[in-house]
Amino acid sequence: MIHPYLRVLSDLHVDVNPPHLVRLAPLTTDAESILVLAGDYGSPKKLADWLKLAAGSFLHTVVILGNHDYWGMSVERAPEKWRESLANHLPESIFSRVTLLERDTVDVAGIRFIGTTLWSDFDEGDPWALRAAQETMQDHKRIRARGGTKRFLPQDALRWHRDSLRWLERSMAEPWDGPKVVLTHHAP
């Protein structure tokens, strides 16, 4: 079986870079390609605006969230809020070919995509790295946890990392006859 091409992009930050200025140069292979987006867009509306300009010619678009995409939201609820917002802001002709993954898989054109944000492991939980993250990273001021009732601390991110890594290892071990693509925002 011949598999489609993949166009992989990350950190578009269309929240600060206007969607119409973040250009994706068309390739002759786009109609036989899957667009793979590895996080950090800013807002669902801005990503939807960009997808309207860029995603129309692709077979499918696979999306995961980056750490900045959780800002202003609860870490547990953000993926569903993004899905709902994309559904509201995209025409059905594009939305029907967009899949947002968070500890989830999708099979497209014989390829299994396995996706999760993954978060950072802060140098395997090093106390100094955790403290530096708490003091300097905006994530831990702008993201909520436990349904929005508390701040998302570096220790929470480390726990999410470990849970996601276990999920990722289980998902990768599941039998599949075709190629698998692992999609994370932070490196495993």
Sine and cosine of phi, psi and omega as CSV:
sin_phi,cos_phi,sin_psi,cos_psi,sin_omega,cos_omega
0.00,0.00,0.71,-0.71,0.08,-1.00
-1.00,0.01,0.80,-0.60,-0.04,-1.00
-0.99,-0.14,0.43,-0.90,0.00,-1.00
-0.93,0.36,0.27,-0.96,0.14,-0.99
-0.97,0.24,0.37,-0.93,0.09,-1.00
-0.88,-0.47,0.74,-0.67,0.16,-0.99
-0.95,-0.32,0.93,-0.37,-0.12,-0.99
-0.95,-0.32,0.81,-0.59,0.02,-1.00
-0.72,-0.69,0.48,-0.88,0.06,-1.00
-0.56,-0.83,0.39,-0.92,0.12,-0.99
0.84,0.54,0.76,0.65,0.05,-1.00
-0.92,0.39,-0.54,0.84,0.00,-1.00
0.71,0.70,0.81,0.59,0.03,-1.00
-0.95,0.30,0.01,1.00,0.14,-0.99
-0.96,0.27,-0.52,0.85,0.02,-1.00
-0.93,-0.36,-0.33,0.95,0.09,-1.00
-0.95,-0.30,0.92,-0.39,-0.06,-1.00
-0.80,0.60,0.72,-0.69,-0.07,-1.00
-0.76,0.65,-0.61,0.79,-0.04,-1.00
-0.95,0.31,-0.22,0.98,0.04,-1.00
-0.99,-0.13,-0.23,0.97,0.04,-1.00
-1.00,0.00,1.00,0.00,-0.15,-0.99
-1.00,-0.05,0.61,-0.79,0.11,-0.99
-0.92,-0.39,0.95,-0.31,-0.03,-1.00
-0.88,0.48,0.79,-0.61,0.00,-1.00
-0.93,0.37,0.60,-0.80,0.10,-1.00
-0.88,-0.47,0.45,-0.89,0.00,-1.00
-0.90,0.43,-0.30,0.95,-0.02,-1.00
-1.00,-0.06,0.02,1.00,-0.09,-1.00
-0.85,0.53,-0.61,0.79,-0.02,-1.00
-0.91,0.42,-0.33,0.94,0.04,-1.00
-0.93,-0.37,0.41,0.91,-0.08,-1.00
-0.84,-0.54,0.39,-0.92,0.12,-0.99
-0.95,-0.33,0.77,-0.64,0.05,-1.00
-1.00,0.06,0.82,-0.57,-0.05,-1.00
-0.88,-0.47,0.87,-0.49,-0.07,-1.00
-0.90,-0.44,0.86,-0.51,-0.17,-0.99
-0.97,-0.23,0.54,0.84,0.20,-0.98
0.98,-0.18,0.22,-0.98,-0.01,-1.00
0.92,0.39,0.97,0.23,0.03,-1.00
-0.94,-0.34,-0.61,0.79,0.01,-1.00
0.90,-0.44,-0.89,0.46,0.01,-1.00
-0.55,-0.84,0.50,-0.87,0.01,-1.00
-0.87,0.50,-0.64,0.77,-0.01,-1.00
-0.89,0.46,-0.71,0.70,0.01,-1.00
-0.91,0.41,-0.63,0.77,0.06,-1.00
-0.90,0.43,-0.67,0.74,0.04,-1.00
-0.86,0.51,-0.69,0.73,0.04,-1.00
-0.86,0.51,-0.66,0.75,0.00,-1.00
-0.94,0.35,-0.66,0.75,0.01,-1.00
-0.88,0.47,-0.58,0.81,0.05,-1.00
-0.87,0.50,-0.56,0.83,0.00,-1.00
-0.99,0.13,-0.53,0.85,-0.22,-0.98
-0.92,-0.39,-0.46,0.89,-0.22,-0.98
-1.00,-0.03,-0.19,0.98,-0.14,-0.99
-0.83,0.55,-0.55,0.84,-0.10,-1.00
-1.00,0.00,-0.09,1.00,-0.07,-1.00
-1.00,0.06,0.45,-0.89,0.08,-1.00
-0.87,0.50,-0.68,0.73,-0.08,-1.00
-0.33,-0.95,0.34,-0.94,0.10,-1.00
-0.80,-0.60,0.81,-0.58,0.05,-1.00
-0.94,-0.33,0.78,-0.63,-0.14,-0.99
-0.80,-0.60,0.66,-0.75,0.28,-0.96
-0.82,-0.57,0.30,-0.96,0.03,-1.00
-1.00,-0.04,0.55,-0.83,0.16,-0.99
-0.99,-0.16,0.12,-0.99,-0.05,-1.00
-0.85,0.53,-0.61,0.79,-0.01,-1.00
-0.92,0.38,-0.37,0.93,-0.03,-1.00
-0.96,0.27,-0.18,0.98,0.04,-1.00
-1.00,-0.05,-0.17,0.99,-0.05,-1.00
-0.84,0.55,0.72,-0.70,0.02,-1.00
0.98,0.18,0.15,0.99,-0.05,-1.00
-0.71,-0.70,0.19,-0.98,0.15,-0.99
-0.99,0.11,0.70,-0.71,-0.04,-1.00
-0.85,0.52,-0.55,0.83,-0.02,-1.00
-0.96,0.28,-0.55,0.84,-0.12,-0.99
-0.99,-0.12,-0.27,0.96,-0.13,-0.99
-0.83,0.56,-0.73,0.68,-0.03,-1.00
-0.85,0.53,-0.67,0.74,0.00,-1.00
-0.93,0.37,-0.62,0.78,0.05,-1.00
-0.89,0.45,-0.64,0.77,0.06,-1.00
-0.90,0.44,-0.70,0.71,0.01,-1.00
-0.87,0.50,-0.72,0.69,0.00,-1.00
-0.88,0.48,-0.70,0.71,-0.03,-1.00
-0.92,0.39,-0.67,0.74,0.05,-1.00
-0.88,0.47,-0.65,0.76,0.03,-1.00
-0.88,0.48,-0.59,0.81,0.00,-1.00
-0.97,0.25,-0.45,0.89,-0.11,-0.99
-0.96,-0.26,-0.14,0.99,0.00,-1.00
-0.94,-0.33,0.58,-0.81,0.15,-0.99
-0.91,0.41,0.51,-0.86,-0.03,-1.00
-0.82,0.58,-0.57,0.82,-0.02,-1.00
-0.88,0.47,-0.44,0.90,0.07,-1.00
-0.99,-0.12,-0.73,0.69,-0.06,-1.00
-0.85,0.53,-0.57,0.82,-0.01,-1.00
-0.91,0.41,-0.23,0.97,0.01,-1.00
-0.90,-0.43,0.42,0.91,0.05,-1.00
-0.85,-0.53,0.76,-0.65,0.08,-1.00
-0.80,-0.60,0.84,-0.54,0.08,-1.00
-0.99,-0.15,0.84,-0.55,-0.05,-1.00
-0.96,-0.29,0.70,-0.72,0.24,-0.97
-0.56,-0.83,0.96,-0.29,-0.16,-0.99
0.78,0.62,0.79,0.61,-0.06,-1.00
-0.52,-0.86,0.26,-0.97,0.04,-1.00
-0.78,-0.63,0.39,-0.92,0.14,-0.99
-0.58,-0.82,0.62,-0.79,0.04,-1.00
-0.96,-0.28,0.86,-0.51,-0.02,-1.00
-0.75,-0.66,0.85,-0.53,0.09,-1.00
0.78,0.63,0.68,0.74,0.06,-1.00
0.99,0.14,0.08,1.00,0.02,-1.00
-0.91,-0.40,0.74,-0.68,0.09,-1.00
-1.00,-0.10,0.86,-0.52,0.08,-1.00
-0.99,-0.15,0.77,-0.64,-0.02,-1.00
-0.87,-0.49,0.92,-0.40,-0.16,-0.99
-0.75,-0.67,0.62,-0.79,0.09,-1.00
-0.32,-0.95,0.50,-0.87,0.05,-1.00
-0.86,0.50,-0.67,0.74,0.02,-1.00
0.98,0.20,-0.56,0.83,-0.02,-1.00
0.88,0.47,0.07,-1.00,-0.04,-1.00
-1.00,-0.02,0.48,-0.88,0.12,-0.99
-0.99,-0.15,0.07,1.00,0.05,-1.00
0.74,0.67,0.83,0.56,0.02,-1.00
0.81,0.59,0.78,0.63,0.01,-1.00
0.86,0.51,0.62,0.79,0.08,-1.00
0.99,0.16,0.36,0.93,0.02,-1.00
-0.85,0.53,0.80,-0.60,-0.04,-1.00
-0.84,0.55,-0.60,0.80,0.02,-1.00
-0.92,0.38,-0.65,0.76,0.02,-1.00
-0.91,0.41,-0.65,0.76,0.04,-1.00
-0.89,0.45,-0.68,0.73,0.00,-1.00
-0.92,0.40,-0.69,0.72,0.02,-1.00
-0.87,0.49,-0.65,0.76,0.02,-1.00
-0.89,0.45,-0.69,0.72,0.01,-1.00
-0.87,0.50,-0.63,0.78,-0.08,-1.00
-0.99,0.14,-0.43,0.90,-0.17,-0.99
-0.87,-0.50,-0.44,0.90,-0.11,-0.99
-1.00,0.09,0.76,-0.65,0.04,-1.00
-0.91,0.42,-0.44,0.90,0.00,-1.00
-0.78,0.63,-0.65,0.76,-0.13,-0.99
-0.99,0.11,0.05,1.00,0.15,-0.99
-0.94,-0.34,-0.43,0.90,-0.16,-0.99
-0.95,-0.31,-0.16,0.99,-0.01,-1.00
-0.93,-0.37,0.63,-0.78,0.03,-1.00
-0.97,-0.26,0.30,-0.96,0.04,-1.00
-0.72,-0.69,0.13,-0.99,0.01,-1.00
0.76,0.65,0.80,0.60,0.05,-1.00
0.94,0.35,0.31,0.95,0.02,-1.00
0.99,-0.13,0.06,1.00,-0.09,-1.00
-1.00,0.07,-0.23,0.97,0.01,-1.00
-0.52,-0.86,0.24,-0.97,0.05,-1.00
-0.94,0.33,0.52,-0.85,0.05,-1.00
-1.00,0.09,0.98,-0.18,-0.09,-1.00
-1.00,0.06,0.29,-0.96,0.07,-1.00
-0.82,0.57,-0.58,0.82,0.04,-1.00
-0.90,0.44,-0.57,0.82,0.07,-1.00
-0.91,0.41,-0.70,0.71,0.01,-1.00
-0.88,0.48,-0.65,0.76,0.03,-1.00
-0.89,0.46,-0.67,0.74,0.04,-1.00
-0.89,0.45,-0.69,0.72,0.06,-1.00
-0.89,0.46,-0.64,0.77,0.03,-1.00
-0.86,0.51,-0.77,0.63,-0.05,-1.00
-0.90,0.45,-0.68,0.73,0.04,-1.00
-0.89,0.45,-0.68,0.73,0.00,-1.00
-0.92,0.39,-0.61,0.80,0.02,-1.00
-0.91,0.42,-0.67,0.74,0.07,-1.00
-0.88,0.47,-0.69,0.72,0.04,-1.00
-0.87,0.49,-0.69,0.72,-0.02,-1.00
-0.88,0.47,-0.70,0.71,0.01,-1.00
-0.89,0.46,-0.67,0.74,0.04,-1.00
-0.90,0.44,-0.70,0.72,-0.03,-1.00
-0.90,0.43,-0.62,0.78,0.02,-1.00
-0.93,0.37,-0.48,0.88,-0.03,-1.00
-0.98,0.19,-0.27,0.96,0.00,-1.00
-0.92,0.40,0.65,-0.76,-0.02,-1.00
-0.89,0.45,0.62,-0.78,0.05,-1.00
-0.36,-0.93,0.76,-0.65,-0.08,-1.00
-0.98,0.20,-0.29,0.96,-0.04,-1.00
-0.95,-0.30,-0.16,-0.99,0.04,-1.00
-0.95,0.32,0.46,-0.89,0.07,-1.00
-0.89,-0.46,0.64,-0.77,0.08,-1.00
-0.86,-0.51,0.86,-0.52,0.05,-1.00
-1.00,-0.08,0.79,-0.61,-0.07,-1.00
-0.84,-0.54,0.91,-0.42,0.06,-1.00
-0.71,-0.70,0.39,-0.92,0.09,-1.00
-1.00,0.07,-0.70,0.71,0.08,-1.00
-0.99,-0.10,0.54,-0.84,-0.03,-1.00
-0.92,0.38,0.61,-0.79,0.04,-1.00
-0.92,0.40,0.00,0.00,0.00,0.00
